[in-house]
Amino acid sequence: MNQKTRQIILILMILTMLLVVGTTGYMVLEDLNFINALYMTVITLSTVGFREVVDLRPETQVFTIFIIFAGISTAAYAFTNLAAFLLEGEFSYVLRRRSMDKKIAKLKDHYILCGAGQTGSSVIARFQRSKVDFVVIEKNEEKVHDMVERGILAIHGDATTEDALEKVRIRQAKGLISSLATDADNVFTVLTAREMKEDLYIVARAISKNAHVKLLRAGADNAVSPNELGGTRMASMLLRPVVVSFLDIITHMGDVVLDLEEVYITDKSDLADTTLEKAKIPERTGLNVLAIKKKDEEKLRLNPTSQEKIHAGDKLLVLGQEYQIDKLREMAG
């Protein structure tokens, strides 16, 4: 529960208390029935100035003064919070939230990220750079608020539940990444997601050493340990610094960022049933074709020759800039 919600609840509790105290006070002091006592309390708190139902005794007049001041103070407090709600951007946040919910309701062939922690933040940055449609499920309401402010599609919820996954349209999604804080949550999310959509591609974060096996058994297509990857890279930087430096150079050439991407060849593409030599991908796009994943093979064919034939259903692993990859995707149908 955020601070604004707590303040609204506090205001409602104060108003309820004033109604109870005022109604009870008029019933005791003036021997009024419940309706007349409630009426007196309401017109006193609202300061509308209607006629009293009875002539008030001095002690009742003092009680009424107390109710009036209490009502004015409560109204001032409520007005201050309303002004803060509008001036601090909360109102605009509500409008953005509604607009975002409408966009989420229309998502299709998108990606779902469960958890926006340190690993999740890196995933978000990658998704944004690749300009793909994605939505985030996050338990921390402040993080959700921050993402909405940044224009990132996100909902506040528990990714281990079917309800949260339904809200982000899992049955229309293309893939899911489970990057929650514990292996148990990741396993449960994978199980739930796999049950809801059998052909969904799922990648999960493994935290403990033996979590990979559990995640794969639960239904994940891949399990990744950020800690192991980080340790491997650190060791490689020490043992093979030239290799690591080379990889950094080809993927970050100053302001130019080169991406390794896979491009799927459809049966509508003019690249289907042609050789790499005839396709002339480097000449037409500026990309380097590093490997081919044949549709009926598990392993990649690295460094394919110019006579390697491309078929519909194959995937090309290419290296180049984003606009070059987009151009190849168009050619690939």
C-alpha positions in Angstrom: 0.0 0.0 0.0 1.6 3.3 -1.1 1.5 6.6 0.8 -1.3 8.1 -1.2 -3.6 5.2 -0.6 -2.8 5.4 3.2 -3.7 9.1 3.2 -7.0 8.5 1.4 -7.9 5.7 3.9 -6.9 8.1 6.8 -9.2 10.8 5.5 -12.1 8.4 5.1 -11.5 7.1 8.7 -11.5 10.6 10.1 -14.8 11.5 8.3 -16.4 8.3 9.5 -15.3 9.0 13.1 -16.7 12.5 12.9 -20.0 11.2 11.7 -20.2 8.7 14.5 -19.1 11.2 17.2 -21.4 13.9 15.9 -24.5 11.7 15.5 -23.9 10.1 19.0 -23.4 13.6 20.5 -26.6 15.1 19.2 -28.6 12.0 20.2 -27.3 12.3 23.8 -27.3 16.1 24.2 -30.6 16.9 22.4 -32.3 13.5 22.7 -32.7 13.4 18.9 -33.5 10.2 16.9 -30.8 8.7 14.7 -31.9 10.4 11.4 -32.2 13.9 12.9 -28.9 13.5 14.7 -27.2 12.3 11.5 -28.8 15.2 9.6 -27.5 17.7 12.2 -24.0 16.2 11.9 -23.9 16.3 8.1 -25.1 19.9 7.8 -22.6 20.9 10.5 -19.7 19.2 8.8 -20.6 20.5 5.4 -21.3 24.0 6.7 -24.3 24.4 4.3 -26.2 26.6 6.8 -29.5 24.8 6.8 -31.9 25.3 9.8 -31.3 23.2 12.9 -34.0 20.6 13.7 -34.2 21.9 17.3 -33.1 25.0 19.2 -29.6 24.1 20.6 -28.7 24.4 24.2 -25.4 26.1 25.2 -23.5 22.8 25.7 -24.8 21.6 22.3 -23.6 24.8 20.7 -20.1 24.2 22.1 -20.2 20.7 20.7 -21.3 22.0 17.3 -18.4 24.4 17.3 -16.0 21.5 17.9 -17.6 19.5 15.0 -17.3 22.5 12.7 -13.6 23.1 13.4 -12.9 19.3 13.0 -14.8 19.3 9.7 -12.9 22.3 8.4 -9.6 20.8 9.4 -10.4 17.5 7.7 -11.6 19.3 4.5 -8.4 21.3 4.5 -6.3 18.2 4.9 -8.3 16.4 2.1 -7.9 19.5 -0.2 -4.1 19.6 0.4 -3.8 15.9 -0.5 -6.0 16.4 -3.6 -3.8 19.3 -4.7 -0.7 17.2 -4.2 -2.3 14.4 -6.1 -2.8 16.7 -9.1 0.4 18.7 -8.9 2.8 15.8 -8.2 1.8 14.1 -11.3 -0.3 11.4 -9.8 -3.3 12.4 -11.9 -1.2 12.2 -15.1 0.1 8.8 -13.8 -3.4 7.5 -13.6 -4.1 8.6 -17.2 -0.9 6.9 -18.4 -1.8 3.8 -16.4 -5.1 3.6 -18.2 -3.5 4.2 -21.6 -0.9 1.5 -20.8 -3.6 -1.0 -19.8 -5.3 -0.5 -23.2 -2.0 -1.2 -25.0 -1.3 -4.3 -22.9 -4.8 -5.6 -23.9 -3.8 -5.4 -27.6 -0.4 -7.1 -27.3 0.4 -10.0 -29.6 3.6 -11.9 -30.4 5.2 -10.0 -27.5 7.7 -11.0 -24.7 6.9 -11.2 -21.0 9.5 -10.3 -18.3 8.8 -11.6 -14.8 10.8 -9.5 -12.3 12.4 -6.1 -12.7 15.5 -6.5 -10.5 19.1 -6.1 -11.6 18.9 -8.9 -14.1 15.5 -7.8 -15.2 16.7 -4.2 -15.8 19.3 -5.5 -18.2 16.7 -7.5 -20.0 14.5 -4.4 -20.3 17.4 -2.4 -21.7 18.1 -5.1 -24.3 14.4 -5.3 -25.3 14.3 -1.5 -25.7 17.4 -1.6 -27.9 15.9 -4.3 -30.0 12.6 -2.4 -30.3 10.4 -5.4 -29.5 7.0 -5.4 -27.8 7.3 -6.5 -24.1 5.5 -6.2 -20.8 6.8 -6.6 -17.3 5.2 -8.2 -14.2 6.7 -6.8 -11.0 5.7 -7.2 -7.3 7.3 -3.9 -6.1 4.7 -1.2 -6.7 7.3 1.6 -6.7 9.2 -0.1 -9.5 6.0 -0.4 -11.5 5.3 3.3 -11.0 8.8 4.1 -12.2 8.4 1.9 -15.3 5.1 3.4 -16.2 6.6 6.9 -15.9 9.3 5.8 -18.3 6.7 4.5 -20.8 7.5 0.8 -20.1 4.5 -1.5 -20.2 4.2 -3.0 -16.7 1.7 -4.4 -14.3 1.8 -4.8 -10.5 1.3 -8.4 -9.7 2.7 -11.9 -8.8 4.1 -13.6 -11.8 3.7 -17.0 -10.2 -0.1 -16.7 -10.5 -2.3 -17.4 -13.5 -4.2 -14.1 -13.0 -1.1 -12.0 -13.5 0.0 -14.0 -16.6 -3.5 -13.7 -18.0 -3.3 -9.9 -17.6 -0.2 -9.7 -19.8 -1.8 -12.0 -22.5 0.4 -15.0 -22.1 -1.6 -17.0 -24.6 -0.7 -14.5 -27.3 2.9 -14.1 -26.2 6.0 -15.2 -28.1 8.4 -15.8 -25.1 8.8 -15.3 -21.4 11.8 -14.6 -19.1 11.4 -15.5 -15.5 13.9 -13.4 -13.5 12.5 -13.5 -10.0 14.4 -13.4 -6.7 14.2 -17.1 -5.8 14.6 -20.4 -7.6 11.2 -21.5 -6.1 9.4 -18.5 -7.6 11.1 -19.1 -11.0 10.2 -22.8 -11.0 6.6 -22.0 -10.1 6.4 -19.3 -12.8 7.8 -21.7 -15.4 5.3 -24.4 -14.4 2.4 -22.0 -14.6 3.4 -20.5 -17.9 4.1 -23.8 -19.5 0.7 -25.1 -18.4 -1.0 -22.0 -19.8 0.8 -22.1 -23.2 2.6 -25.2 -24.3 4.6 -23.7 -27.2 5.8 -20.6 -25.3 9.6 -20.2 -25.4 10.7 -19.8 -21.8 14.1 -18.7 -20.4 14.5 -18.7 -16.6 17.1 -17.3 -14.2 18.9 -19.9 -12.1 20.3 -18.7 -8.8 21.5 -21.8 -6.9 24.0 -24.2 -8.3 21.5 -27.1 -9.1 18.6 -24.9 -10.2 19.2 -25.4 -13.9 17.9 -29.0 -13.8 14.8 -28.1 -11.8 13.9 -25.2 -14.2 14.4 -27.4 -17.3 12.2 -30.1 -15.7 9.6 -27.5 -14.9 9.4 -26.6 -18.6 12.0 -23.9 -19.3 13.6 -24.1 -22.7 16.8 -22.6 -21.2 18.1 -21.7 -17.8 20.8 -19.0 -17.3 22.8 -18.2 -14.2 23.9 -14.5 -14.3 26.5 -15.3 -11.5 28.1 -18.1 -13.5 28.1 -16.0 -16.7 29.7 -13.1 -14.8 32.3 -15.4 -13.3 33.1 -17.0 -16.6 33.6 -13.6 -18.2 35.8 -12.3 -15.5 38.0 -15.4 -15.7 38.1 -15.1 -19.5 39.2 -11.4 -19.2 42.1 -12.6 -17.1 43.1 -15.8 -19.0 42.2 -14.6 -22.6 42.2 -10.8 -22.6 42.9 -10.5 -26.3 39.8 -12.6 -27.2 37.5 -10.7 -24.8 38.9 -7.4 -26.1 38.2 -8.5 -29.7 34.6 -9.5 -28.8 34.1 -6.1 -27.1 35.4 -4.3 -30.1 33.2 -6.0 -32.7 30.1 -5.5 -30.6 30.9 -1.9 -29.5 32.7 0.0 -32.1 32.7 3.5 -30.5 29.1 4.8 -31.0 28.3 2.0 -33.4 26.7 -1.1 -31.8 26.8 -4.4 -33.7 24.3 -7.0 -32.8 24.3 -10.8 -33.2 20.8 -11.7 -34.4 19.0 -14.6 -35.8 16.8 -14.1 -38.8 14.1 -16.6 -39.8 13.6 -17.3 -43.5 9.9 -17.7 -44.5 8.6 -19.5 -47.6 7.6 -16.1 -49.0 11.2 -14.8 -49.1 13.1 -14.5 -52.3 16.1 -15.8 -50.3 14.5 -19.3 -50.0 16.0 -22.0 -52.1 19.0 -19.9 -53.1 22.7 -20.2 -52.2 24.5 -17.6 -50.1 26.4 -16.6 -53.2 23.2 -15.8 -55.1 21.5 -14.2 -52.1 24.3 -11.6 -51.9 23.4 -10.8 -48.3 26.6 -8.9 -47.4 26.3 -6.8 -50.6 22.6 -6.1 -50.2 22.6 -5.4 -46.4 26.2 -5.1 -45.2 25.7 -8.0 -42.8 28.1 -10.9 -42.1 26.5 -14.3 -42.1 28.2 -16.2 -39.3 26.2 -19.4 -39.2 23.0 -21.2 -40.5 20.6 -23.1 -38.3 18.9 -25.6 -40.6 15.2 -26.3 -39.8 15.8 -30.0 -39.5 19.1 -29.8 -37.6 20.0 -29.1 -34.0 23.6 -27.8 -34.5 24.6 -24.6 -36.2 26.6 -24.7 -39.5 29.4 -22.3 -38.7 31.2 -20.2 -41.4 28.9 -21.4 -44.2 30.4 -21.5 -47.7 29.1 -19.4 -50.6 27.5 -22.6 -52.0 25.5 -23.2 -48.8 21.8 -23.3 -49.8 19.1 -21.4 -47.8 15.7 -22.9 -47.4 12.4 -21.7 -45.8 12.5 -22.5 -42.1 16.2 -21.9 -41.8 17.7 -19.3 -39.4 20.6 -17.1 -40.3 22.9 -15.9 -37.6 24.2 -12.5 -38.7 26.4 -9.7 -37.3 25.7 -6.1 -38.0 23.9 -2.9 -37.1 20.2 -2.7 -36.3 19.0 -1.1 -39.5 20.9 -3.7 -41.5 19.3 -6.5 -39.6 15.9 -4.9 -40.1 16.6 -4.8 -43.9 17.4 -8.6 -43.9 14.2 -9.3 -41.9 12.2 -7.6 -44.7 14.0 -9.7 -47.3 13.4 -12.8 -45.2 9.6 -12.2 -45.3 
